[in-house]
């Protein structure tokens, strides 16, 4: 390293320590980029509104299938080449020393943070440069003797030559990522330009990544509740609190925000809080599970059924909150009653989707749209859903209902239903809070 490079590094390191202390005390906010935003490495300017909506639907179906591990959505098999895709929102951050910029897909259903690394055995097509560990002075392989190599949270094992720890994440249908389990410095840049660095973060350095459908991002940022997720590894600094405010996906010129620590506190008027529930039975315990009691459409309350599976308490654990799924999935028997109520309450001309994918669409070009008020009744309070989330644009002037049926009793509360809400997660107190907020001004 040259004297100039060393001086720059020392300045960057000392400056980051100062900012780090201030940021930890006051909390921290970073930019969240929707995959269809012009800021995203996945941005495709040639895609039409219809293509974006259909691809979002297909990704949601693929992800829901993955979450449930079986193809319960066979009626809605994708008609594209998509097999599996992690999510809809990305976060830029820096890895290594000197800092190397990467883009990770935020995934509230995964624990491990991983990126593609050189040398590549198999790497998917990534828009931005691939991280080269040999150029980072803070890169460290985790030895087999480490307690981290004995973690039961992910598929982690010792390498064949017993030289270091390895990880494998299997996404199904021949999709996986495999590589070294490492310690690296992660640096975050706040929404206002300040920086904060965290040394010795456990993450995966993937050399074999046959994941054609992960898009063109650098990898995944695990944001679930397991000990290797970014949230848990930063937990002591930020009190295991985070929140986000998601803008309407139609506005590609703005970004959403992800907040940590004190900046993530959701307080004030109109805050609704509901307990997070630990899942039991054959379901992954690291997701964020809530208890949904009912959904109202224009004042008509429809009771939401819980599990019917033996050994699982039917009064709780009936829906999970997911950042990687756009569409909201509910049990088929419930969906039919919900759709019927929406039809009765919506006084707009119907539009029939030629693709056959969306069940319920309306033409809003002839009059000012007035959709019924839809309210999700959780344990602890009621959340009035924004119509820009409950209905999705299929094309100019065509809006389609954003709920879908499936065969499982476990629902998935997609991120479109969280539009224009400040949604806060407090893992110490096991609660999720919702506060109506204009996220374009937040």
Rosetta blueprint (number, residue, H / E / L):
1 X L
2 X L
3 X H
4 X H
5 X H
6 X H
7 X H
8 X H
9 X H
10 X H
11 X H
12 X H
13 X H
14 X H
15 X H
16 X H
17 X H
18 X H
19 X H
20 X H
21 X H
22 X H
23 X H
24 X H
25 X H
26 X H
27 X L
28 X E
29 X E
30 X E
31 X E
32 X E
33 X E
34 X E
35 X L
36 X L
37 X L
38 X L
39 X L
40 X L
41 X L
42 X L
43 X L
44 X L
45 X L
46 X L
47 X L
48 X L
49 X H
50 X H
51 X H
52 X H
53 X H
54 X H
55 X H
56 X H
57 X H
58 X H
59 X H
60 X H
61 X H
62 X H
63 X H
64 X H
65 X H
66 X H
67 X H
68 X H
69 X L
70 X L
71 X L
72 X L
73 X L
74 X H
75 X H
76 X H
77 X L
78 X L
79 X L
80 X L
81 X L
82 X L
83 X L
84 X L
85 X L
86 X L
87 X L
88 X L
89 X E
90 X E
91 X E
92 X E
93 X E
94 X E
95 X E
96 X L
97 X L
98 X L
99 X L
100 X E
101 X E
102 X E
103 X E
104 X E
105 X E
106 X E
107 X E
108 X L
109 X L
110 X L
111 X L
112 X L
113 X L
114 X E
115 X E
116 X E
117 X E
118 X E
119 X L
120 X L
121 X L
122 X E
123 X L
124 X L
125 X L
126 X L
127 X L
128 X L
129 X L
130 X L
131 X E
132 X E
133 X H
134 X H
135 X H
136 X L
137 X L
138 X L
139 X L
140 X E
141 X E
142 X L
143 X L
144 X L
145 X L
146 X L
147 X H
148 X H
149 X H
150 X H
151 X L
152 X L
153 X L
154 X L
155 X E
156 X E
157 X E
158 X E
159 X L
160 X L
161 X L
162 X L
163 X L
164 X L
165 X E
166 X E
167 X E
168 X E
169 X E
170 X E
171 X E
172 X E
173 X L
174 X L
175 X E
176 X E
177 X E
178 X E
179 X E
180 X E
181 X E
182 X E
183 X E
184 X E
185 X E
186 X E
187 X E
188 X E
189 X E
190 X L
191 X L
192 X L
193 X L
194 X L
195 X E
196 X E
197 X E
198 X E
199 X E
200 X E
201 X E
202 X E
203 X E
204 X E
205 X E
206 X E
207 X E
208 X E
209 X L
210 X L
211 X L
212 X L
213 X L
214 X L
215 X L
216 X L
217 X L
218 X L
219 X E
220 X E
221 X E
222 X E
223 X L
224 X L
225 X L
226 X L
227 X L
228 X L
229 X L
230 X H
231 X H
232 X H
233 X H
234 X L
235 X H
236 X H
237 X H
238 X H
239 X L
240 X L
241 X E
242 X E
243 X E
244 X E
245 X E
246 X E
247 X L
248 X L
249 X L
250 X L
251 X L
252 X L
253 X L
254 X L
255 X L
256 X E
257 X E
258 X E
259 X E
260 X E
261 X H
262 X H
263 X H
264 X H
265 X L
266 X L
267 X L
268 X L
269 X L
270 X L
271 X E
272 X E
273 X E
274 X E
275 X E
276 X L
277 X E
278 X L
279 X L
280 X L
281 X L
282 X L
283 X L
284 X L
285 X L
286 X L
287 X L
288 X E
289 X E
290 X E
291 X L
292 X E
293 X E
294 X E
295 X E
296 X E
297 X E
298 X L
299 X L
300 X E
301 X E
302 X E
303 X E
304 X L
305 X L
306 X L
307 X L
308 X L
309 X L
310 X L
311 X L
312 X L
313 X L
314 X L
315 X L
316 X L
317 X L
318 X L
319 X E
320 X E
321 X E
322 X L
323 X L
324 X L
325 X L
326 X L
327 X L
328 X E
329 X E
330 X E
331 X E
332 X H
333 X H
334 X H
335 X H
336 X H
337 X H
338 X H
339 X H
340 X H
341 X H
342 X H
343 X H
344 X H
345 X H
346 X L
347 X L
348 X L
349 X E
350 X E
351 X E
352 X L
353 X L
354 X L
355 X L
356 X L
357 X L
358 X L
359 X L
360 X L
361 X E
362 X E
363 X E
364 X L
365 X L
366 X L
367 X L
368 X L
369 X L
370 X L
371 X L
372 X L
373 X L
374 X E
375 X E
376 X E
377 X E
378 X E
379 X L
380 X L
381 X E
382 X E
383 X E
384 X E
385 X E
386 X L
387 X H
388 X H
389 X H
390 X H
391 X E
392 X E
393 X E
394 X E
395 X E
396 X L
397 X L
398 X E
399 X E
400 X E
401 X E
402 X L
403 X E
404 X E
405 X E
406 X E
407 X L
408 X L
409 X L
410 X L
411 X E
412 X E
413 X E
414 X L
415 X H
416 X H
417 X H
418 X H
419 X E
420 X L
421 X E
422 X E
423 X E
424 X E
425 X E
426 X E
427 X L
428 X L
429 X L
430 X L
431 X E
432 X E
433 X E
434 X E
435 X E
436 X E
437 X L
438 X L
439 X L
440 X L
441 X L
442 X L
